[in-house]
Amino acid sequence: MKSPKKSLAAIAALTLAAAVAMPIASVHAADAPKADAKAPAFKAHVLNRAELDALFAKPESVLVIDVRRPDEATTIGSFPVYLSVQLADLEKSTAWIPKERTLVLVSNHAGRAGRAADLLTSKGFKVAGAAGVQTYEQEGGKIAHIAAPAAKPVAAAK
């Protein structure tokens, strides 16, 4: 029989592991396609790696808009240059998004990006499509992984 201290330690470790894993799972769940869905919840074209690479070859004409939370871009990675506008803020931000550039909307697996692409297309923007940074990386594309700055030690109060 296990000692109560060892059992308590095991339960604490499992609880901590679940708490750490939960936010990561929820980040991916926001972009994951629904298992029972036959079609995506958007009309936008999902760009593959070759299409993205062709667009990135003309950086002067393309604007990448990442609709994820900033913490997702730092923990998962993103393209080296992008405009960060969360999906919930996109509609009220259209006034300062340039209409003369081709837009690529980005999220983890293109779910939120597809909805954002549909919104901007309906507002008259020139949208190439939606992309997922994790999908792009899985297809062999290179994304930037940003190291979060180290926490500064807090000085003791005197």
N, C-alpha and C positions, 0 to 999 in steps of 0.2 A: 504494500500500500504506500502511495506517495505521501510525503509529509505535507501538512497544510501550507507550509511556506513555499514549497516547490509548486504545488497546485495553484496557489495564489499568483506566483510569479508567472506561471504559464498562461493563466487567464489574462493577466496584465499585459503580457507580451502580445497575445492574440488581439486584445482590444486595441493596443497601440498600432499594431500592423493594419488592422481594419480601418482605423481612423486615418492613417497615412494614405492608404490605398483608395479610400472613398473619394477624395477630391480629384485624384487622377482619373478615376473611372467616370466621374461626372463631367470632366473636361471633354473626354472623348465621346460620351453619350450625347452631348449637345449636337455633335456633327454626324453621329452614326446613323446610317439609314435604318428605317423601321423594318423589322424582320417581316412583318405582314404586308408592308407596302409594296405595290407592284411597280410604281413609278415614283421618282423623287417628288418632293413637295414644291418643286420649282420648275420653270421652263428653260432656264439658262443652260447653255452648253457647258459641260464639264470638260475643262481643258486637260489634255494629257501632257506628259513631259516634253514631247517633241513640239507641241503647239506652244507651250510656255517658253521653251528655249528660243523658238523663232521670234516670239514677241520680245523677249529680253534682249535679242540681238539688235533691237532698235530702241534703246532706252529713252531716247528723246521724245518718242511718241506714245509711250506706255506709262500708266500710273497704276501701281499696285496698291490696293486698299485692303488692309487686313482688318476684318470685322470681329476679330477675337478680342478677348480681354488682354491687356498688356502682360499679365503674368503668364498667359498661355504662350505668347510669343517668346518670352524669356525661357520658360521651362521646356518647351517643345522645339522652338526654333522658328525662323521665318526667312524670308528672302532678305538680302542685304539692305535693300532700300524699299520702304513702304510708308504709306500714310496709314496711321492707326485711327480708325473710327469704329467704335463698337456698333453692332447692328442696331441696337435700340436708339442710337443717336444719329444714325445715317440720314434719315429723312430731314431732320432739322439742320444738317450740315451740307446740304446740296448746294447752297449758295456759293461756297468756296471750293467746290470740286470743279476743276477745269473741264469744260465740255469739249475742248479741242483734242483731248488726249483719249486714247483707247484705254479703257479700264479693265483691270483684272481684279476680281474680288477673291479674297483668300480667307479660308478658315482651316480647320484641321483636316477635314475630309470633304470639303466643298458643300456641306449641308447649309450652314448659315450663309456662306458665300453665294450659293445659288439663290437664296431668298433675297439677298442684297442686290445681286445682279438683276433680278426681276424688277425690284423697286427702281433701281437707277435706269433701267431700260424704259420703264413706264414714264420716267421723268425726262426722257429725250437724250440720255447720255449714250455714248458710243461704248458698248460693253462687249469685250471679246468673249467673256465667259467667267466661270467660277473655277477655282482650283483649291486643292487641299495640300497644304505643305507636307503633311505626313505621307500622303499618296505620292507626291512629287519625289520625296526622298526615297520612298520604297521603290520607285521606278528608276532610281539611280541618279536623280538630280541632287545638286548640292544646295543645302540651305545653311543659313548662318545660325550658329548656336551662341547665344549671348550669355556670358558669365555674369551672374548677378553680383553686384558689388558686395564686398565683405561688410558685415555689420560693424559699425564703429563701437568700441567699448564705451559704456556709459560711465561718466566720471561720478565718483561718489559725492554725495551732497555733504557740504560742510556745515 
